[in-house]
Amino acid sequence: MRFFGLKSCDTCRKALKALSAAGHEPTVIDVRADGVSDSDLATIITQFGDAALNRASTTWRGLSDTEKASDPAALLAAHPTLMKRPVIEVDGDWTIGWKADVQAKYLGD
């Protein structure tokens, strides 16, 4: 299990705590500190399209209208903290966010 998130993100911290309590041992990739590989970024864009962008983030609000209109892959490459979090990958199966459906998938609730 690979877990793409931010150390400073409350949702990511909650998700990691819940995953660990459920017996998972995720490999954490901090998108700010570690970055996201080009191949992983391409897969995330393919899987989720522009839904991979966190439009509620302070980073998004700080972008110009021109930047907001640019390609999601280019935006995420330039601003990895724009990624909606967490993104979790297990054996080629990807999820995004930490809503009830994702929690049920990994926690069995």
C-alpha positions in Angstrom: 0.0 0.0 0.0 1.3 3.4 -1.1 -0.1 6.5 0.6 0.3 9.9 -1.1 -0.4 12.7 1.2 1.0 15.5 3.3 2.4 15.3 6.8 0.6 18.5 7.7 -2.8 17.4 6.4 -5.3 16.6 9.1 -7.2 14.2 6.8 -4.0 12.4 5.9 -3.1 12.0 9.6 -6.6 10.6 10.4 -6.4 8.2 7.4 -2.9 6.9 8.4 -4.0 6.4 12.0 -7.0 4.4 10.9 -5.1 2.4 8.4 -2.4 1.5 10.9 -5.1 0.5 13.5 -6.7 -1.8 10.8 -3.3 -3.5 10.4 -2.1 -1.8 7.2 1.5 -0.7 6.9 1.4 2.0 4.2 4.5 3.4 2.5 4.0 7.1 2.9 5.0 9.5 0.1 4.8 13.1 1.2 3.9 14.9 -2.0 5.7 18.1 -0.8 8.9 16.5 0.7 9.3 13.4 -1.5 7.5 14.6 -4.7 5.5 12.4 -7.0 7.2 10.4 -9.8 6.2 11.3 -13.4 4.7 7.8 -13.9 2.6 8.0 -10.6 1.5 11.5 -11.6 0.4 10.3 -15.0 -1.5 7.3 -13.5 -3.2 9.6 -11.0 -4.3 12.0 -13.8 -5.5 9.0 -15.9 -7.4 7.5 -13.0 -9.0 10.7 -11.6 -8.6 13.5 -14.3 -9.2 17.0 -12.9 -10.8 15.4 -9.8 -7.2 14.9 -8.6 -7.1 18.7 -8.0 -8.0 20.0 -4.6 -10.0 23.1 -5.5 -10.6 23.9 -1.8 -6.9 24.3 -1.0 -5.1 27.6 -0.2 -2.7 26.8 -3.0 -5.6 26.7 -5.5 -7.0 30.0 -4.2 -3.6 31.6 -4.7 -3.4 30.7 -8.4 -4.3 33.1 -11.2 -7.2 32.3 -13.4 -4.8 31.5 -16.2 -3.0 28.9 -14.0 -6.3 27.4 -12.9 -7.3 26.9 -16.5 -4.1 25.0 -17.3 -3.6 21.2 -17.7 -4.2 19.3 -14.4 -0.9 17.3 -14.9 1.1 20.5 -15.3 -0.6 22.0 -12.3 0.2 19.0 -10.1 3.8 18.8 -11.4 4.3 22.5 -10.5 2.3 22.4 -7.3 2.1 18.9 -5.8 0.2 20.2 -2.8 -2.8 20.8 -5.1 -3.4 17.0 -5.1 -6.6 15.9 -3.5 -5.5 13.7 -0.6 -4.9 11.1 0.3 -4.3 9.0 -2.9 -3.8 5.4 -2.0 -2.5 2.7 -4.3 -2.7 -1.1 -3.6 -1.7 -3.5 -6.3 -2.6 -1.1 -9.1 -5.9 -0.2 -7.6 -6.2 3.6 -6.8 -8.5 5.6 -4.6 -8.6 9.3 -3.8 -9.9 11.1 -0.7 -11.0 9.7 2.6 -14.7 9.6 2.3 -16.9 6.7 3.6 -16.5 4.6 0.5 -12.7 4.7 0.6 -12.7 4.0 4.4 -15.0 1.0 3.9 -12.7 -0.4 1.2 -9.6 -0.3 3.4 -11.1 -0.6 6.9 -13.9 -3.0 6.2 -16.5 -0.9 7.9 
